[in-house]
Amino acid sequence: MQFILTIPEQSIRNILRTPEKPVTGTFGSNKFRLRVAISDYGKKIADYYDGIIGTGIDEIIRRTCIPFDFTHFGMIIEFDAPQEIEAYDQDFALSETVKDLLRQFGPLIIRNAYMSTKCRAEGQRNIFPDLRFHIDRGSTQDNQYSLFCRDPFDAVQKAPRTSSTLLVANIVGYLQALKEGQTPSSPQQTLYTIFNDQDLTPLLDQIILHQPWAEPEATGEICILDNRTILHASYYREAQGYPIGVRYLY
């Protein structure tokens, strides 16, 4: 049985050709749907922060040196049937296939999937603060990838979670701070307390990628990101919620 996560190159080419349309495929004998979470992400950022950016997003990227190279933001994989997967090896090294997806699309969200038996109990469990966008790993650390997961076999995590994970490209944290009248310490600031005084609903899956952890009872979910390009925060929709599973990978 196939466990190591791979996505056919043709599926990636198809999704790039028509990012507004899901692409179907198979992983072993299991069917999946592949879709872009936020298409034309740079344009959406430029439109929303038009009064802040001024001469355009390319100019502020050049001036601040904040890494931003996403045409589309977020890749979502949804399996038809529960799928056990392996995303990293015994040395906690993330698979090259997943790294390629993170470079191209930013966050990767996998639904109706769970970690393989041999690594399900690894890592730790965390509750991140509400709307404090941050990175998990410092620039000197080698394990720059964060993997969050909900275990469908766990007595607590099998239930839908009451708090979400929000994800943005680094440049959004910087621009939102300016929009709110804050003065970032530098373009490389690694923690922003932002979006507290507005209704986030219109921004979800437009400027902010929303992973609600709200799939039905006993459904596994996984979210993977690169801390060098992505900020994330918890969003307490109803309550703080239970700690999510966390691994830091190379």
Residue frames as qw, qx, qy, qz and C-alpha x, y, z in Angstrom:
[[0.000, 0.888, 0.460, 0.000, 0.00, 0.00, 0.00],
 [0.409, 0.493, -0.010, 0.767, 1.24, 3.50, -0.87],
 [0.423, -0.758, -0.380, 0.320, 1.91, 5.86, 2.06],
 [0.411, -0.315, 0.107, 0.848, 4.67, 8.27, 0.95],
 [0.307, 0.794, 0.340, -0.399, 2.88, 11.39, -0.26],
 [0.298, -0.121, 0.540, 0.778, 3.38, 12.08, -3.97],
 [0.456, 0.689, 0.310, -0.471, 1.35, 14.18, -6.39],
 [0.696, 0.322, 0.469, 0.438, 1.71, 13.54, -10.15],
 [0.240, -0.279, 0.194, 0.909, 3.44, 16.33, -12.08],
 [0.019, -0.361, -0.658, -0.661, 0.57, 16.34, -14.56],
 [0.281, -0.742, -0.604, 0.074, -1.86, 17.19, -11.77],
 [0.327, -0.598, -0.089, 0.726, 0.29, 20.19, -10.81],
 [0.151, -0.022, 0.486, 0.860, 0.46, 21.34, -14.44],
 [0.125, -0.555, -0.727, -0.385, -3.32, 21.02, -14.74],
 [0.309, -0.768, -0.466, 0.313, -3.99, 23.04, -11.58],
 [0.288, -0.448, 0.119, 0.838, -1.63, 25.79, -12.72],
 [0.082, 0.195, 0.631, 0.746, -3.36, 25.95, -16.09],
 [0.390, -0.548, -0.425, -0.605, -6.82, 26.36, -14.53],
 [0.187, 0.119, -0.703, 0.676, -6.34, 27.31, -10.84],
 [0.491, -0.107, 0.184, -0.845, -10.05, 28.02, -10.39],
 [0.866, 0.018, -0.295, -0.403, -10.92, 24.36, -11.11],
 [0.665, -0.456, 0.580, -0.114, -10.15, 21.38, -8.85],
 [0.504, 0.444, -0.708, -0.218, -8.12, 18.53, -10.33],
 [0.901, -0.260, 0.212, -0.275, -8.86, 14.89, -9.51],
 [0.414, 0.532, -0.738, 0.023, -6.36, 12.08, -9.24],
 [0.926, -0.292, -0.214, -0.110, -5.53, 8.87, -7.40],
 [0.073, -0.669, 0.679, -0.294, -3.06, 8.03, -4.66],
 [0.216, -0.068, 0.967, -0.120, -2.74, 4.28, -4.65],
 [0.034, -0.420, -0.855, -0.301, -6.38, 3.26, -4.95],
 [0.095, -0.682, -0.515, 0.511, -7.72, 6.35, -3.16],
 [0.292, 0.696, 0.360, 0.548, -9.16, 9.25, -5.13],
 [0.320, -0.517, -0.259, 0.751, -8.28, 12.85, -4.25],
 [0.264, 0.886, 0.293, 0.246, -9.20, 16.38, -5.29],
 [0.543, -0.182, -0.025, 0.819, -6.47, 18.97, -5.62],
 [0.134, 0.879, 0.356, 0.288, -7.28, 22.67, -5.55],
 [0.325, 0.312, -0.202, 0.869, -5.66, 26.05, -5.09],
 [0.237, -0.579, -0.624, 0.468, -6.79, 27.79, -1.90],
 [0.070, 0.858, 0.127, -0.494, -6.30, 31.41, -3.05],
 [0.674, 0.419, 0.358, 0.492, -5.69, 32.12, -6.72],
 [0.296, 0.705, 0.083, 0.639, -3.87, 35.26, -7.94],
 [0.584, -0.621, -0.374, 0.365, -2.65, 35.95, -4.41],
 [0.422, -0.126, 0.031, 0.897, -0.25, 38.75, -5.35],
 [0.072, -0.421, -0.399, -0.811, -3.03, 40.68, -7.09],
 [0.506, -0.684, -0.504, -0.147, -5.37, 40.25, -4.13],
 [0.577, -0.469, -0.231, 0.627, -2.66, 41.57, -1.78],
 [0.272, 0.072, 0.203, 0.938, -1.91, 44.50, -4.09],
 [0.226, -0.568, -0.485, -0.626, -5.59, 45.41, -4.35],
 [0.569, -0.680, -0.458, 0.064, -6.26, 45.19, -0.62],
 [0.544, -0.584, -0.068, 0.600, -3.16, 47.18, 0.39],
 [0.474, 0.657, 0.287, 0.511, -3.29, 49.61, -2.51],
 [0.133, -0.958, -0.017, -0.255, -3.09, 52.65, -0.23],
 [0.668, -0.655, 0.303, 0.181, -0.05, 51.21, 1.57],
 [0.803, 0.062, 0.399, 0.439, 1.88, 49.77, -1.36],
 [0.049, 0.787, -0.146, -0.597, 1.76, 52.86, -3.56],
 [0.296, 0.603, -0.556, -0.490, 3.88, 51.98, -6.59],
 [0.846, 0.163, -0.407, -0.305, 3.02, 48.28, -6.46],
 [0.902, -0.401, 0.152, -0.054, 3.83, 45.02, -4.74],
 [0.859, 0.299, -0.091, 0.405, 7.00, 44.41, -6.76],
 [0.189, 0.729, -0.256, 0.606, 8.51, 47.64, -5.52],
 [0.566, -0.654, 0.298, -0.403, 7.82, 46.92, -1.85],
 [0.988, -0.084, 0.056, 0.117, 9.24, 43.40, -2.25],
 [0.663, 0.498, -0.165, 0.534, 12.39, 44.90, -3.75],
 [0.056, -0.749, 0.254, -0.609, 12.66, 47.57, -1.07],
 [0.671, -0.551, 0.316, -0.382, 12.03, 45.33, 1.96],
 [0.281, 0.397, -0.873, -0.035, 13.59, 42.08, 0.64],
 [0.644, -0.044, 0.592, -0.482, 10.64, 40.19, 2.12],
 [0.087, -0.099, 0.915, 0.383, 10.47, 36.88, 0.22],
 [0.596, 0.414, 0.437, -0.531, 7.34, 36.59, -1.89],
 [0.110, 0.326, -0.748, -0.567, 7.16, 34.42, -4.97],
 [0.315, 0.292, 0.889, -0.159, 3.64, 32.96, -4.93],
 [0.218, -0.129, -0.510, -0.822, 1.30, 33.33, -7.88],
 [0.688, -0.424, -0.391, -0.440, -1.29, 31.28, -6.01],
 [0.112, -0.468, 0.655, -0.582, -1.37, 30.61, -2.26],
 [0.581, -0.133, 0.656, -0.463, -2.12, 27.34, -0.58],
 [0.476, 0.135, -0.774, -0.395, -2.64, 23.86, -1.98],
 [0.637, -0.156, 0.497, -0.568, -5.47, 21.72, -0.60],
 [0.361, 0.134, -0.891, -0.242, -5.62, 17.95, -1.06],
 [0.652, -0.120, 0.380, -0.645, -8.85, 16.19, -0.07],
 [0.077, 0.137, -0.975, -0.154, -9.06, 12.40, -0.09],
 [0.634, -0.213, -0.420, -0.614, -12.30, 10.53, -0.72],
 [0.869, -0.358, -0.341, -0.020, -11.47, 7.87, 1.89],
 [0.511, -0.818, 0.257, 0.056, -9.28, 8.13, 5.00],
 [0.767, 0.536, -0.257, 0.242, -5.65, 8.03, 3.90],
 [0.717, -0.600, 0.135, 0.330, -2.57, 7.15, 5.92],
 [0.559, 0.778, -0.131, 0.256, 0.46, 9.08, 4.71],
 [0.711, -0.394, 0.006, 0.582, 4.14, 9.55, 5.41],
 [0.261, 0.956, 0.051, 0.120, 5.37, 13.11, 4.86],
 [0.001, -0.833, 0.528, -0.165, 8.80, 12.78, 6.50],
 [0.777, 0.187, -0.593, 0.101, 11.40, 10.11, 7.25],
 [0.774, -0.448, -0.376, 0.242, 13.00, 8.73, 10.43],
 [0.497, -0.061, -0.141, 0.854, 15.37, 11.72, 10.53],
 [0.062, 0.768, 0.426, -0.474, 12.41, 14.15, 10.49],
 [0.116, -0.267, 0.458, 0.840, 13.32, 15.21, 6.95],
 [0.570, 0.520, 0.294, -0.564, 10.30, 16.37, 4.95],
 [0.708, 0.273, 0.582, 0.294, 9.83, 14.66, 1.60],
 [0.224, -0.202, 0.363, 0.882, 11.17, 16.50, -1.45],
 [0.005, -0.497, -0.723, -0.479, 7.75, 16.25, -3.09],
 [0.261, -0.823, -0.477, 0.161, 6.18, 18.21, -0.24],
 [0.373, -0.529, 0.069, 0.759, 9.03, 20.75, -0.22],
 [0.190, 0.138, 0.564, 0.792, 8.43, 21.40, -3.91],
 [0.141, -0.701, -0.642, -0.276, 4.73, 22.07, -3.23],
 [0.375, -0.768, -0.285, 0.434, 5.60, 24.45, -0.37],
 [0.344, -0.283, 0.275, 0.852, 8.02, 26.39, -2.58],
 [0.055, 0.271, 0.630, 0.725, 5.43, 26.75, -5.31],
 [0.338, -0.601, -0.548, -0.474, 2.20, 27.24, -3.36],
 [0.229, -0.489, 0.419, -0.730, 3.09, 28.05, 0.24],
 [0.499, -0.198, 0.691, -0.484, 0.98, 26.15, 2.82],
 [0.428, 0.024, -0.833, -0.349, -0.15, 22.60, 2.09],
 [0.565, -0.121, 0.472, -0.666, -3.42, 21.41, 3.66],
 [0.342, 0.061, -0.904, -0.251, -4.37, 17.72, 3.50],
 [0.592, -0.139, 0.309, -0.731, -7.86, 16.63, 4.55],
 [0.957, -0.011, 0.049, -0.286, -9.17, 13.15, 5.36],
 [0.726, 0.400, -0.481, 0.285, -5.58, 12.04, 5.95],
 [0.667, -0.724, 0.151, -0.093, -3.62, 11.01, 9.01],
 [0.038, 0.733, -0.678, 0.023, -0.02, 10.39, 9.95],
 [0.725, 0.157, -0.668, -0.060, 1.39, 6.88, 9.57],
 [0.820, -0.514, -0.242, -0.066, 1.20, 4.64, 12.63],
 [0.792, -0.049, -0.231, 0.563, 4.95, 4.72, 13.26],
 [0.303, 0.159, -0.138, 0.929, 5.06, 8.51, 13.66],
 [0.287, -0.693, -0.486, -0.449, 1.58, 9.33, 14.96],
 [0.601, -0.731, -0.274, 0.169, 2.78, 9.85, 18.55],
 [0.611, 0.042, -0.035, 0.790, 5.84, 11.92, 17.64],
 [0.089, 0.537, 0.121, 0.830, 6.27, 15.64, 18.20],
 [0.068, -0.209, -0.593, 0.774, 4.33, 17.74, 20.67],
 [0.015, -0.709, -0.664, -0.238, 0.97, 19.47, 21.04],
 [0.219, -0.102, -0.142, 0.960, 0.54, 23.25, 21.13],
 [0.102, 0.845, 0.524, -0.023, -2.07, 25.95, 21.43],
 [0.405, 0.190, 0.086, 0.890, -0.86, 29.12, 19.73],
 [0.010, 0.451, 0.385, -0.805, -2.03, 32.58, 20.92],
 [0.377, 0.730, 0.568, -0.053, -5.05, 34.17, 19.25],
 [0.395, 0.890, 0.153, 0.168, -4.19, 36.37, 16.23],
 [0.318, -0.809, 0.412, 0.275, -0.46, 36.60, 16.97],
 [0.844, 0.532, -0.072, 0.019, 1.08, 35.89, 13.59],
 [0.387, -0.742, 0.540, 0.085, 4.53, 34.41, 14.02],
 [0.689, 0.404, -0.598, -0.065, 7.11, 31.91, 12.84],
 [0.910, -0.407, -0.032, -0.074, 8.05, 28.79, 14.80],
 [0.874, -0.093, 0.066, 0.473, 11.74, 28.54, 13.97],
 [0.169, -0.866, 0.176, 0.436, 14.55, 31.09, 14.19],
 [0.579, 0.753, -0.267, -0.162, 16.76, 31.84, 11.20],
 [0.010, 0.623, -0.780, 0.058, 19.67, 29.83, 12.67],
 [0.668, -0.068, 0.692, -0.264, 17.64, 26.64, 13.05],
 [0.008, 0.216, -0.832, -0.510, 17.81, 23.96, 10.37],
 [0.076, 0.385, 0.919, 0.036, 14.31, 22.47, 10.86],
 [0.103, 0.125, -0.040, -0.986, 12.36, 25.28, 9.20],
 [0.426, -0.209, -0.639, -0.606, 9.22, 23.30, 8.33],
 [0.374, -0.057, 0.630, -0.678, 6.21, 23.07, 10.66],
 [0.387, -0.170, -0.810, -0.406, 3.71, 20.23, 10.37],
 [0.427, -0.087, 0.476, -0.764, 0.41, 20.49, 12.28],
 [0.394, -0.061, -0.844, -0.358, -1.97, 17.55, 12.47],
 [0.650, -0.197, 0.281, -0.678, -5.25, 16.36, 13.93],
 [0.050, 0.179, -0.982, -0.007, -5.25, 12.67, 14.88],
 [0.637, -0.168, -0.321, -0.680, -8.60, 11.00, 14.09],
 [0.726, -0.149, -0.669, 0.058, -7.79, 8.12, 16.47],
 [0.228, 0.102, -0.552, 0.796, -7.14, 10.35, 19.48],
 [0.155, -0.589, -0.764, 0.213, -9.90, 10.70, 22.08],
 [0.058, -0.700, -0.198, 0.683, -9.58, 14.51, 22.07],
 [0.005, -0.431, 0.438, 0.789, -8.43, 15.35, 18.55],
 [0.180, 0.288, 0.884, 0.321, -11.01, 13.19, 16.81],
 [0.109, 0.798, 0.531, -0.264, -13.53, 15.99, 17.44],
 [0.361, 0.734, 0.177, 0.548, -13.64, 19.12, 15.25],
 [0.473, -0.184, -0.311, 0.804, -11.56, 21.91, 16.79],
 [0.021, -0.888, -0.436, 0.146, -13.02, 25.22, 18.00],
 [0.110, -0.838, 0.224, 0.485, -9.98, 27.27, 16.93],
 [0.782, 0.614, 0.074, 0.080, -8.47, 27.66, 13.47],
 [0.587, -0.334, 0.271, 0.686, -5.02, 28.15, 12.00],
 [0.383, 0.905, 0.108, -0.151, -4.61, 31.28, 9.88],
 [0.707, -0.144, 0.353, 0.596, -1.76, 31.56, 7.39],
 [0.328, 0.933, 0.044, -0.145, -0.38, 34.50, 5.41],
 [0.724, 0.413, -0.093, 0.545, 2.69, 35.25, 3.35],
 [0.523, -0.335, -0.268, 0.736, 5.27, 37.24, 5.35],
 [0.140, 0.198, 0.194, 0.951, 4.58, 40.38, 3.35],
 [0.375, -0.632, -0.513, -0.443, 0.96, 40.44, 4.55],
 [0.595, -0.579, -0.398, 0.392, 2.08, 40.69, 8.17],
 [0.392, -0.156, 0.029, 0.906, 4.30, 43.66, 7.30],
 [0.061, -0.333, -0.405, -0.849, 1.65, 45.45, 5.22],
 [0.464, -0.653, -0.563, -0.203, -1.15, 44.84, 7.73],
 [0.528, -0.480, -0.316, 0.625, 1.00, 46.28, 10.52],
 [0.186, -0.010, 0.167, 0.968, 1.53, 49.43, 8.43],
 [0.253, -0.479, -0.575, -0.614, -2.19, 49.57, 7.64],
 [0.552, -0.669, -0.496, 0.037, -2.97, 49.50, 11.38],
 [0.068, -0.934, 0.144, -0.319, -0.48, 52.28, 12.11],
 [0.826, -0.486, 0.187, 0.215, 2.14, 50.02, 13.65],
 [0.266, 0.832, -0.482, -0.068, 5.83, 50.48, 12.91],
 [0.988, -0.006, -0.117, 0.103, 7.48, 47.10, 12.28],
 [0.553, -0.709, 0.310, 0.309, 10.89, 46.80, 13.87],
 [0.076, -0.457, 0.690, 0.556, 12.20, 45.61, 10.49],
 [0.688, 0.246, -0.387, -0.562, 10.91, 43.83, 7.36],
 [0.507, 0.149, -0.846, 0.064, 12.18, 40.64, 9.02],
 [0.440, -0.286, 0.477, -0.705, 9.91, 41.02, 12.07],
 [0.295, 0.034, -0.949, -0.107, 8.78, 37.57, 13.18],
 [0.098, -0.474, -0.816, 0.316, 5.73, 38.37, 15.35],
 [0.148, -0.220, -0.196, -0.944, 2.76, 40.58, 14.53],
 [0.118, 0.444, 0.776, -0.433, -0.37, 41.16, 16.61],
 [0.165, 0.138, -0.365, -0.906, -2.72, 42.19, 13.81],
 [0.377, -0.232, -0.708, -0.550, -6.30, 41.88, 12.52],
 [0.142, -0.244, -0.809, 0.516, -7.72, 42.21, 16.06],
 [0.174, 0.437, 0.348, -0.811, -10.09, 45.09, 15.40],
 [0.455, 0.300, -0.372, -0.751, -11.89, 43.99, 12.25],
 [0.876, 0.139, 0.334, -0.319, -14.23, 41.33, 10.96],
 [0.265, -0.440, 0.772, 0.376, -11.98, 38.71, 9.38],
 [0.690, 0.348, 0.618, -0.145, -14.74, 37.01, 7.40],
 [0.586, 0.790, 0.006, -0.178, -14.21, 38.96, 4.13],
 [0.078, 0.787, -0.605, -0.091, -10.44, 38.30, 4.30],
 [0.659, -0.225, 0.716, -0.051, -10.57, 34.54, 4.86],
 [0.674, 0.211, 0.639, 0.304, -9.36, 32.66, 1.78],
 [0.397, 0.892, 0.146, 0.157, -8.75, 36.00, 0.08],
 [0.127, 0.826, -0.435, 0.335, -5.83, 37.54, 2.01],
 [0.369, -0.448, 0.738, -0.346, -5.69, 35.02, 4.87],
 [0.577, 0.061, -0.778, -0.241, -5.69, 31.26, 4.27],
 [0.602, -0.360, 0.353, -0.620, -8.06, 29.64, 6.76],
 [0.489, 0.062, -0.870, -0.012, -7.56, 26.09, 8.07],
 [0.543, -0.479, 0.086, -0.684, -10.50, 25.60, 10.47],
 [0.074, 0.165, -0.951, 0.252, -9.80, 22.01, 11.60],
 [0.538, 0.094, 0.342, -0.764, -13.56, 21.53, 11.27],
 [0.492, 0.115, -0.763, -0.404, -13.88, 18.32, 9.27],
 [0.787, -0.370, -0.207, -0.448, -16.35, 15.79, 10.73],
 [0.703, -0.539, 0.423, -0.189, -15.71, 13.62, 13.78],
 [0.795, -0.207, 0.535, 0.198, -12.74, 11.24, 13.43],
 [0.677, 0.705, 0.091, 0.193, -11.38, 12.90, 10.28],
 [0.674, -0.346, 0.105, 0.643, -7.62, 13.42, 10.05],
 [0.319, 0.936, 0.079, 0.124, -6.22, 16.75, 8.87],
 [0.722, -0.236, 0.097, 0.643, -2.66, 17.94, 8.21],
 [0.230, 0.971, 0.037, 0.052, -1.17, 21.37, 7.52],
 [0.774, -0.165, 0.117, 0.600, 2.46, 21.96, 6.51],
 [0.195, 0.978, 0.037, 0.063, 4.30, 25.26, 6.05],
 [0.694, 0.218, -0.152, 0.669, 7.77, 26.75, 5.58],
 [0.366, -0.791, -0.291, 0.396, 8.58, 29.25, 8.34],
 [0.409, -0.217, 0.247, 0.851, 10.87, 31.21, 6.02],
 [0.023, -0.197, -0.494, -0.847, 7.95, 32.40, 3.90],
 [0.444, -0.530, -0.588, -0.419, 4.79, 31.96, 6.01],
 [0.145, -0.225, 0.547, -0.793, 3.41, 33.49, 9.21],
 [0.473, -0.369, -0.751, -0.277, 0.67, 31.68, 11.12],
 [0.217, -0.232, 0.478, -0.819, -1.61, 32.31, 14.09],
 [0.025, -0.377, -0.916, 0.136, -4.44, 30.69, 15.95],
 [0.299, -0.233, -0.196, -0.904, -7.93, 32.14, 15.55],
 [0.087, 0.159, 0.870, -0.459, -10.26, 31.39, 18.45],
 [0.263, -0.289, -0.582, -0.713, -13.57, 31.09, 16.57],
 [0.643, -0.561, -0.383, -0.354, -15.55, 29.81, 19.55],
 [0.697, -0.696, 0.170, 0.012, -12.94, 28.96, 22.18],
 [0.155, -0.740, 0.628, 0.182, -9.23, 28.25, 22.54],
 [0.884, 0.296, -0.288, -0.219, -9.67, 24.63, 21.53],
 [0.911, -0.329, 0.191, 0.157, -7.45, 21.62, 22.14],
 [0.228, -0.688, 0.540, 0.428, -3.69, 21.56, 21.41],
 [0.812, 0.534, -0.131, -0.197, -2.91, 20.61, 17.82],
 [0.895, -0.161, 0.238, 0.342, -0.15, 18.12, 16.99],
 [0.205, 0.937, -0.260, -0.113, 3.14, 19.74, 15.94],
 [0.866, -0.104, 0.217, 0.438, 6.38, 18.50, 14.37],
 [0.082, 0.900, -0.280, -0.324, 9.36, 20.61, 13.26],
 [0.908, 0.209, 0.318, 0.176, 11.01, 19.10, 10.21],
 [0.343, -0.524, 0.449, 0.637, 14.19, 19.46, 8.14]]
